[in-house]
Amino acid sequence: MRWGVLTHAAGPRDAASELADTVGLAVLAEELGFASFWLAQHHLGAQQGHASSPLVVLAAVAAATSRIRLGTAVVVASLEHPLRLAEDAATVDVLSGGRLELGLGAGSDPGVAEAFGAAPAQRYARLGAALDALTGTGPAVTPRAPGLRERLWLATSSPEGVDTAARHGLGLLSGRRSGPAGPDDRRSAGLLARFRAAGGARVGLSRPVLPGSSRAAVHALLAPHVARRGHDPAAWFAAGNVHAGTGPEVRAALEADPCLPYATDLLCHVQPARLTLAELRPVLRGLAELAGAPPVAAGPGTTGATPAGRGGARCGPLSPAAAPDRP
């Protein structure tokens, strides 16, 4: 399993500061040996996000790095012109030396869709048009990025979306719905099992993972950000919404995550926190230590799917030279 870093480029500071930290975070992730760096798109300032154009930001990241893979998690493809998106993605892929991992989604905010002049009811059809342009069904795109077709991902939480990803040979990006009652990871694990059974090969699992000197210290760091979202921090942590604590505690939480056995890529983030680069440095160093002594994922139980990782269960160590795992 490959370890990656996911950021929302979000925070209360001005865009120049937050985006500069985003590029710096990618540089740090590469220095620490992470396999990939992923950026979430937020339009119209949603969730204090500043990366409304993630491919533009990743072009800047590409110029500051040389090895780490660069992902979008995700571009809302239903708001993009299919050929424009395909050309922009191909350009970033060429500039980065073939390092782009292009994650796409249909979008779920009708207000944003209307602001872009797009009918919310047409979002899946528009996503399909984007996939056609990116998979070579439409006109030839310039510049040519021949390997990008094998590095497309789809974010979805529906059985129909899972089937679409498997049918088109796309990677599957799976997130986590958190709330006062805790995450619904069992449902997500069922969808991942369905994806594997349909022949799906790549699974990017997005998880909030925050190692620290103690559980109390990490909770103190996160508590103001959880409260800002209107949740009681103590109840939020008790419900298991975040893998937080010391290294061994985080490792145990990951081992208990029913989705982990299906993951080829673990995308670690700090949502809902809005941390500066200085605050993120010790978090990433802790993640790097975890990746060097990874958790042992529990088997997939009765799903009938084969878990990812070397030997069928063990997550691979963090290593720049590590070969991609296969299910």
PyMOL commands that set and color helices and strands:
alter all, ss='L'
color gray80, all
select helices_A, chain A and resi 15-31+46-48+54-64+77-79+82-95+110-115+120-134+148-151+159-167+185-197+215-228+233-238+247-255+260-262+277-292
alter helices_A, ss='H'
color red, helices_A
select strands_A, chain A and resi 2-7+36-39+69-76+100-105+152-155+171-174+203-211+243-245+265-269
alter strands_A, ss='S'
color yellow, strands_A
deselect
rebuild
show_as cartoon
